[in-house]
């Protein structure tokens, strides 16, 4: 499986979160941490961001809706 690295604009677009919210949640441990991809750049593993999104959806749905 090919793993893609997402830069901040792509992470913002996929999650709907702002830059400051993303970094705040990273600090609090409620969002996936980025990986260093260069001396002054970071990125996020696409699979980790997608898993985070799936967990947010599952947590926001009542159990009855999930079982349908």
Backbone as XML, in Angstrom:
<?xml version="1.0"?>
<chain id="A" units="angstrom">
  <residue number="1" name="UNK">
    <atom name="N" x="0.838" y="-1.181" z="0.000"/>
    <atom name="CA" x="0.000" y="0.000" z="0.000"/>
    <atom name="C" x="0.882" y="1.243" z="0.000"/>
  </residue>
  <residue number="2" name="UNK">
    <atom name="N" x="0.562" y="2.183" z="-0.833"/>
    <atom name="CA" x="1.304" y="3.426" z="-0.894"/>
    <atom name="C" x="0.781" y="4.380" z="0.168"/>
  </residue>
  <residue number="3" name="UNK">
    <atom name="N" x="1.702" y="4.944" z="0.914"/>
    <atom name="CA" x="1.336" y="5.900" z="1.960"/>
    <atom name="C" x="1.598" y="7.299" z="1.434"/>
  </residue>
  <residue number="4" name="UNK">
    <atom name="N" x="0.612" y="8.174" z="1.566"/>
    <atom name="CA" x="0.756" y="9.551" z="1.120"/>
    <atom name="C" x="0.942" y="10.465" z="2.326"/>
  </residue>
  <residue number="5" name="UNK">
    <atom name="N" x="1.715" y="11.510" z="2.118"/>
    <atom name="CA" x="1.927" y="12.521" z="3.148"/>
    <atom name="C" x="1.130" y="13.757" z="2.748"/>
  </residue>
  <residue number="6" name="UNK">
    <atom name="N" x="0.295" y="14.205" z="3.658"/>
    <atom name="CA" x="-0.524" y="15.395" z="3.413"/>
    <atom name="C" x="0.130" y="16.605" z="4.065"/>
  </residue>
  <residue number="7" name="UNK">
    <atom name="N" x="0.147" y="17.706" z="3.358"/>
    <atom name="CA" x="0.612" y="18.964" z="3.934"/>
    <atom name="C" x="-0.573" y="19.655" z="4.599"/>
  </residue>
  <residue number="8" name="UNK">
    <atom name="N" x="-0.297" y="20.700" z="5.357"/>
    <atom name="CA" x="-1.312" y="21.369" z="6.158"/>
    <atom name="C" x="-2.559" y="21.788" z="5.366"/>
  </residue>
  <residue number="9" name="UNK">
    <atom name="N" x="-2.438" y="22.397" z="4.184"/>
    <atom name="CA" x="-3.664" y="22.783" z="3.468"/>
    <atom name="C" x="-4.589" y="21.595" z="3.176"/>
  </residue>
  <residue number="10" name="UNK">
    <atom name="N" x="-4.017" y="20.444" z="2.864"/>
    <atom name="CA" x="-4.829" y="19.256" z="2.595"/>
    <atom name="C" x="-5.478" y="18.742" z="3.880"/>
  </residue>
  <residue number="11" name="UNK">
    <atom name="N" x="-4.746" y="18.783" z="4.987"/>
    <atom name="CA" x="-5.302" y="18.345" z="6.275"/>
    <atom name="C" x="-6.452" y="19.271" z="6.680"/>
  </residue>
  <residue number="12" name="UNK">
    <atom name="N" x="-6.260" y="20.572" z="6.506"/>
    <atom name="CA" x="-7.320" y="21.530" z="6.811"/>
    <atom name="C" x="-8.552" y="21.263" z="5.959"/>
  </residue>
  <residue number="13" name="UNK">
    <atom name="N" x="-8.360" y="21.000" z="4.677"/>
    <atom name="CA" x="-9.482" y="20.750" z="3.771"/>
    <atom name="C" x="-10.226" y="19.472" z="4.134"/>
  </residue>
  <residue number="14" name="UNK">
    <atom name="N" x="-9.499" y="18.438" z="4.495"/>
    <atom name="CA" x="-10.145" y="17.158" z="4.812"/>
    <atom name="C" x="-10.857" y="17.165" z="6.152"/>
  </residue>
  <residue number="15" name="UNK">
    <atom name="N" x="-10.311" y="17.894" z="7.116"/>
    <atom name="CA" x="-10.895" y="17.864" z="8.458"/>
    <atom name="C" x="-11.860" y="19.004" z="8.719"/>
  </residue>
  <residue number="16" name="UNK">
    <atom name="N" x="-11.716" y="20.094" z="7.997"/>
    <atom name="CA" x="-12.525" y="21.275" z="8.263"/>
    <atom name="C" x="-12.030" y="22.078" z="9.447"/>
  </residue>
  <residue number="17" name="UNK">
    <atom name="N" x="-10.864" y="21.734" z="9.957"/>
    <atom name="CA" x="-10.283" y="22.432" z="11.105"/>
    <atom name="C" x="-9.327" y="23.523" z="10.640"/>
  </residue>
  <residue number="18" name="UNK">
    <atom name="N" x="-9.184" y="24.551" z="11.457"/>
    <atom name="CA" x="-8.221" y="25.606" z="11.155"/>
    <atom name="C" x="-6.825" y="25.176" z="11.599"/>
  </residue>
  <residue number="19" name="UNK">
    <atom name="N" x="-5.832" y="25.916" z="11.143"/>
    <atom name="CA" x="-4.445" y="25.639" z="11.519"/>
    <atom name="C" x="-4.279" y="25.662" z="13.034"/>
  </residue>
  <residue number="20" name="UNK">
    <atom name="N" x="-4.816" y="26.705" z="13.668"/>
    <atom name="CA" x="-4.635" y="26.834" z="15.117"/>
    <atom name="C" x="-5.339" y="25.707" z="15.869"/>
  </residue>
  <residue number="21" name="UNK">
    <atom name="N" x="-6.502" y="25.276" z="15.386"/>
    <atom name="CA" x="-7.209" y="24.172" z="16.034"/>
    <atom name="C" x="-6.446" y="22.868" z="15.868"/>
  </residue>
  <residue number="22" name="UNK">
    <atom name="N" x="-5.888" y="22.633" z="14.699"/>
    <atom name="CA" x="-5.099" y="21.424" z="14.471"/>
    <atom name="C" x="-3.933" y="21.371" z="15.450"/>
  </residue>
  <residue number="23" name="UNK">
    <atom name="N" x="-3.164" y="22.447" z="15.553"/>
    <atom name="CA" x="-2.008" y="22.444" z="16.442"/>
    <atom name="C" x="-2.407" y="22.405" z="17.918"/>
  </residue>
  <residue number="24" name="UNK">
    <atom name="N" x="-3.526" y="23.012" z="18.254"/>
    <atom name="CA" x="-4.024" y="22.938" z="19.621"/>
    <atom name="C" x="-4.394" y="21.499" z="19.977"/>
  </residue>
  <residue number="25" name="UNK">
    <atom name="N" x="-5.060" y="20.827" z="19.055"/>
    <atom name="CA" x="-5.449" y="19.441" z="19.300"/>
    <atom name="C" x="-4.239" y="18.508" z="19.320"/>
  </residue>
  <residue number="26" name="UNK">
    <atom name="N" x="-3.229" y="18.799" z="18.528"/>
    <atom name="CA" x="-1.995" y="18.004" z="18.597"/>
    <atom name="C" x="-1.397" y="18.136" z="19.990"/>
  </residue>
  <residue number="27" name="UNK">
    <atom name="N" x="-1.344" y="19.358" z="20.505"/>
    <atom name="CA" x="-0.792" y="19.608" z="21.843"/>
    <atom name="C" x="-1.576" y="18.887" z="22.934"/>
  </residue>
  <residue number="28" name="UNK">
    <atom name="N" x="-2.896" y="18.808" z="22.761"/>
    <atom name="CA" x="-3.722" y="18.157" z="23.779"/>
    <atom name="C" x="-3.837" y="16.647" z="23.551"/>
  </residue>
  <residue number="29" name="UNK">
    <atom name="N" x="-3.262" y="16.156" z="22.469"/>
    <atom name="CA" x="-3.284" y="14.723" z="22.196"/>
    <atom name="C" x="-4.564" y="14.222" z="21.554"/>
  </residue>
  <residue number="30" name="UNK">
    <atom name="N" x="-5.357" y="15.129" z="20.982"/>
    <atom name="CA" x="-6.623" y="14.724" z="20.373"/>
    <atom name="C" x="-6.602" y="14.787" z="18.842"/>
  </residue>
  <residue number="31" name="UNK">
    <atom name="N" x="-5.429" y="14.970" z="18.273"/>
    <atom name="CA" x="-5.262" y="14.918" z="16.828"/>
    <atom name="C" x="-3.916" y="14.287" z="16.540"/>
  </residue>
  <residue number="32" name="UNK">
    <atom name="N" x="-3.810" y="13.655" z="15.390"/>
    <atom name="CA" x="-2.575" y="12.941" z="15.049"/>
    <atom name="C" x="-1.408" y="13.909" z="14.878"/>
  </residue>
  <residue number="33" name="UNK">
    <atom name="N" x="-0.253" y="13.491" z="15.330"/>
    <atom name="CA" x="0.951" y="14.318" z="15.239"/>
    <atom name="C" x="1.533" y="14.246" z="13.829"/>
  </residue>
  <residue number="34" name="UNK">
    <atom name="N" x="2.125" y="15.330" z="13.382"/>
    <atom name="CA" x="2.762" y="15.325" z="12.065"/>
    <atom name="C" x="4.114" y="14.626" z="12.129"/>
  </residue>
  <residue number="35" name="UNK">
    <atom name="N" x="4.635" y="14.316" z="10.954"/>
    <atom name="CA" x="5.988" y="13.779" z="10.852"/>
    <atom name="C" x="6.860" y="14.843" z="10.198"/>
  </residue>
  <residue number="36" name="UNK">
    <atom name="N" x="8.106" y="14.860" z="10.556"/>
    <atom name="CA" x="9.044" y="15.815" z="9.975"/>
    <atom name="C" x="9.456" y="15.302" z="8.603"/>
  </residue>
  <residue number="37" name="UNK">
    <atom name="N" x="9.312" y="16.138" z="7.572"/>
    <atom name="CA" x="9.681" y="15.728" z="6.219"/>
    <atom name="C" x="10.813" y="16.571" z="5.640"/>
  </residue>
  <residue number="38" name="UNK">
    <atom name="N" x="11.278" y="17.518" z="6.409"/>
    <atom name="CA" x="12.376" y="18.368" z="5.995"/>
    <atom name="C" x="12.799" y="19.243" z="7.151"/>
  </residue>
  <residue number="39" name="UNK">
    <atom name="N" x="13.832" y="20.057" z="6.962"/>
    <atom name="CA" x="14.308" y="20.884" z="8.061"/>
    <atom name="C" x="13.264" y="21.873" z="8.584"/>
  </residue>
  <residue number="40" name="UNK">
    <atom name="N" x="12.371" y="22.320" z="7.725"/>
    <atom name="CA" x="11.363" y="23.308" z="8.128"/>
    <atom name="C" x="9.962" y="22.918" z="7.668"/>
  </residue>
  <residue number="41" name="UNK">
    <atom name="N" x="9.716" y="21.617" z="7.494"/>
    <atom name="CA" x="8.399" y="21.214" z="7.007"/>
    <atom name="C" x="7.941" y="19.914" z="7.666"/>
  </residue>
  <residue number="42" name="UNK">
    <atom name="N" x="6.631" y="19.836" z="7.818"/>
    <atom name="CA" x="6.012" y="18.637" z="8.375"/>
    <atom name="C" x="4.856" y="18.221" z="7.484"/>
  </residue>
  <residue number="43" name="UNK">
    <atom name="N" x="4.415" y="16.999" z="7.677"/>
    <atom name="CA" x="3.260" y="16.483" z="6.966"/>
    <atom name="C" x="2.577" y="15.435" z="7.825"/>
  </residue>
  <residue number="44" name="UNK">
    <atom name="N" x="1.399" y="15.054" z="7.417"/>
    <atom name="CA" x="0.623" y="14.058" z="8.145"/>
    <atom name="C" x="0.418" y="12.849" z="7.257"/>
  </residue>
  <residue number="45" name="UNK">
    <atom name="N" x="0.485" y="11.658" z="7.844"/>
    <atom name="CA" x="0.204" y="10.452" z="7.079"/>
    <atom name="C" x="-1.293" y="10.411" z="6.767"/>
  </residue>
  <residue number="46" name="UNK">
    <atom name="N" x="-1.598" y="10.243" z="5.500"/>
    <atom name="CA" x="-2.988" y="10.251" z="5.057"/>
    <atom name="C" x="-3.811" y="9.214" z="5.806"/>
  </residue>
  <residue number="47" name="UNK">
    <atom name="N" x="-3.262" y="8.032" z="6.016"/>
    <atom name="CA" x="-4.009" y="6.970" z="6.689"/>
    <atom name="C" x="-4.363" y="7.357" z="8.118"/>
  </residue>
  <residue number="48" name="UNK">
    <atom name="N" x="-3.462" y="8.062" z="8.812"/>
    <atom name="CA" x="-3.741" y="8.484" z="10.182"/>
    <atom name="C" x="-4.819" y="9.556" z="10.231"/>
  </residue>
  <residue number="49" name="UNK">
    <atom name="N" x="-4.787" y="10.474" z="9.274"/>
    <atom name="CA" x="-5.817" y="11.522" z="9.211"/>
    <atom name="C" x="-7.167" y="10.889" z="8.897"/>
  </residue>
  <residue number="50" name="UNK">
    <atom name="N" x="-7.203" y="9.953" z="7.956"/>
    <atom name="CA" x="-8.456" y="9.293" z="7.601"/>
    <atom name="C" x="-9.009" y="8.489" z="8.778"/>
  </residue>
  <residue number="51" name="UNK">
    <atom name="N" x="-8.145" y="7.817" z="9.517"/>
    <atom name="CA" x="-8.582" y="7.076" z="10.703"/>
    <atom name="C" x="-9.151" y="8.027" z="11.745"/>
  </residue>
  <residue number="52" name="UNK">
    <atom name="N" x="-8.503" y="9.178" z="11.940"/>
    <atom name="CA" x="-8.998" y="10.172" z="12.890"/>
    <atom name="C" x="-10.400" y="10.633" z="12.479"/>
  </residue>
  <residue number="53" name="UNK">
    <atom name="N" x="-10.588" y="10.896" z="11.190"/>
    <atom name="CA" x="-11.898" y="11.332" z="10.694"/>
    <atom name="C" x="-12.939" y="10.244" z="10.961"/>
  </residue>
  <residue number="54" name="UNK">
    <atom name="N" x="-12.616" y="9.003" z="10.672"/>
    <atom name="CA" x="-13.546" y="7.900" z="10.903"/>
    <atom name="C" x="-13.922" y="7.797" z="12.378"/>
  </residue>
  <residue number="55" name="UNK">
    <atom name="N" x="-12.959" y="7.974" z="13.264"/>
    <atom name="CA" x="-13.234" y="7.931" z="14.701"/>
    <atom name="C" x="-14.136" y="9.079" z="15.131"/>
  </residue>
  <residue number="56" name="UNK">
    <atom name="N" x="-13.943" y="10.252" z="14.544"/>
    <atom name="CA" x="-14.799" y="11.399" z="14.874"/>
    <atom name="C" x="-16.234" y="11.138" z="14.426"/>
  </residue>
  <residue number="57" name="UNK">
    <atom name="N" x="-16.404" y="10.558" z="13.252"/>
    <atom name="CA" x="-17.737" y="10.236" z="12.750"/>
    <atom name="C" x="-18.392" y="9.205" z="13.662"/>
  </residue>
  <residue number="58" name="UNK">
    <atom name="N" x="-17.662" y="8.150" z="14.007"/>
    <atom name="CA" x="-18.209" y="7.098" z="14.868"/>
    <atom name="C" x="-18.597" y="7.658" z="16.237"/>
  </residue>
  <residue number="59" name="UNK">
    <atom name="N" x="-17.782" y="8.548" z="16.774"/>
    <atom name="CA" x="-18.064" y="9.115" z="18.097"/>
    <atom name="C" x="-19.257" y="10.061" z="18.073"/>
  </residue>
  <residue number="60" name="UNK">
    <atom name="N" x="-19.555" y="10.629" z="16.922"/>
    <atom name="CA" x="-20.645" y="11.600" z="16.850"/>
    <atom name="C" x="-21.994" y="10.971" z="16.510"/>
  </residue>
  <residue number="61" name="UNK">
    <atom name="N" x="-21.995" y="9.680" z="16.213"/>
    <atom name="CA" x="-23.231" y="8.993" z="15.840"/>
    <atom name="C" x="-23.740" y="8.155" z="17.010"/>
  </residue>
  <residue number="62" name="UNK">
    <atom name="N" x="-25.029" y="8.230" z="17.293"/>
    <atom name="CA" x="-25.587" y="7.327" z="18.308"/>
    <atom name="C" x="-25.425" y="5.873" z="17.866"/>
  </residue>
  <residue number="63" name="UNK">
    <atom name="N" x="-25.349" y="4.992" z="18.814"/>
    <atom name="CA" x="-25.147" y="3.566" z="18.530"/>
    <atom name="C" x="-26.207" y="3.035" z="17.578"/>
  </residue>
  <residue number="64" name="UNK">
    <atom name="N" x="-27.446" y="3.464" z="17.710"/>
    <atom name="CA" x="-28.522" y="2.981" z="16.847"/>
    <atom name="C" x="-28.260" y="3.294" z="15.392"/>
  </residue>
  <residue number="65" name="UNK">
    <atom name="N" x="-27.693" y="4.457" z="15.101"/>
    <atom name="CA" x="-27.412" y="4.827" z="13.713"/>
    <atom name="C" x="-26.289" y="3.984" z="13.145"/>
  </residue>
  <residue number="66" name="UNK">
    <atom name="N" x="-25.301" y="3.635" z="13.961"/>
    <atom name="CA" x="-24.169" y="2.844" z="13.506"/>
    <atom name="C" x="-24.621" y="1.434" z="13.131"/>
  </residue>
  <residue number="67" name="UNK">
    <atom name="N" x="-25.607" y="0.882" z="13.831"/>
    <atom name="CA" x="-26.051" y="-0.483" z="13.609"/>
    <atom name="C" x="-26.958" y="-0.644" z="12.391"/>
  </residue>
  <residue number="68" name="UNK">
    <atom name="N" x="-27.388" y="0.425" z="11.791"/>
    <atom name="CA" x="-28.278" y="0.331" z="10.617"/>
    <atom name="C" x="-27.623" y="-0.310" z="9.450"/>
  </residue>
</chain>
